[in-house]
């Protein structure tokens, strides 16, 4: 889905909000303030074409897009988005975005993805439950200093994916490689696991965890390596060359 058609709808949406706020001002006979607001709104809509979104993800991996427009009467450095209002069935519940300077309006697109884009490497050795792509105007992205996302993950999803509960984490990427976000785990209940993840910028996000099967494979592999290392050390120490030769033949075929 292209961002350009949405930008036209965005202008209409913001215009309606501006008129509602203007009506509020006029009802309180604050005509001077209303006039200033009207002038500011006119300048905003006149220059709206200058605001662009980053490139869209490939359409074949987009399951759903959510468009959220935020406008404020007074400048603010913190914006809160209630994602549950737009998609109550999903485990991403809300997002708080902090800017280094106050803003009065912003528009965000949250894309729920079925897979990562081809230019990104997947997080290593984990099972990804969900990918996201969160973006705003290019002109605003550099002003973001912190992004906090809160999740309520259904335990049924975790069980179906065979994911270890304690391994759940969130990854973030703005380039080619995912890295872990700062994670805070809150009190869980019988139905959900609650996570709070923080990063410095918008971009691609992935909720993931280690599967029980993969954890067993890793544990077995590490154990074999440790045991083999100890045996080789003991053989060399006590000059048991024939034992070492047989061990190498059995392990490495040579």
HELIX and SHEET records of a PDB file:
HELIX    1   1 UNK A    3  UNK A   27  1                                  25    
HELIX    2   2 UNK A   31  UNK A   46  1                                  16    
HELIX    3   3 UNK A   48  UNK A   50  5                                   3    
HELIX    4   4 UNK A   59  UNK A   61  5                                   3    
HELIX    5   5 UNK A   83  UNK A   85  5                                   3    
HELIX    6   6 UNK A  138  UNK A  141  1                                   4    
HELIX    7   7 UNK A  155  UNK A  160  1                                   6    
HELIX    8   8 UNK A  165  UNK A  167  5                                   3    
HELIX    9   9 UNK A  212  UNK A  237  1                                  26    
HELIX   10  10 UNK A  241  UNK A  252  1                                  12    
SHEET    1   A 6 UNK A  62  UNK A  82  0                                        
SHEET    2   A 6 UNK A  92  UNK A 113 -1                                        
SHEET    3   A 6 UNK A 127  UNK A 136 -1                                        
SHEET    4   A 6 UNK A 203  UNK A 209 -1                                        
SHEET    5   A 6 UNK A 169  UNK A 173 -1                                        
SHEET    6   A 6 UNK A 179  UNK A 180 -1                                        
SHEET    1   B 5 UNK A  62  UNK A  82  0                                        
SHEET    2   B 5 UNK A  92  UNK A 113 -1                                        
SHEET    3   B 5 UNK A 144  UNK A 154 -1                                        
SHEET    4   B 5 UNK A 192  UNK A 199 -1                                        
SHEET    5   B 5 UNK A 182  UNK A 185 -1                                        
END                                                                             
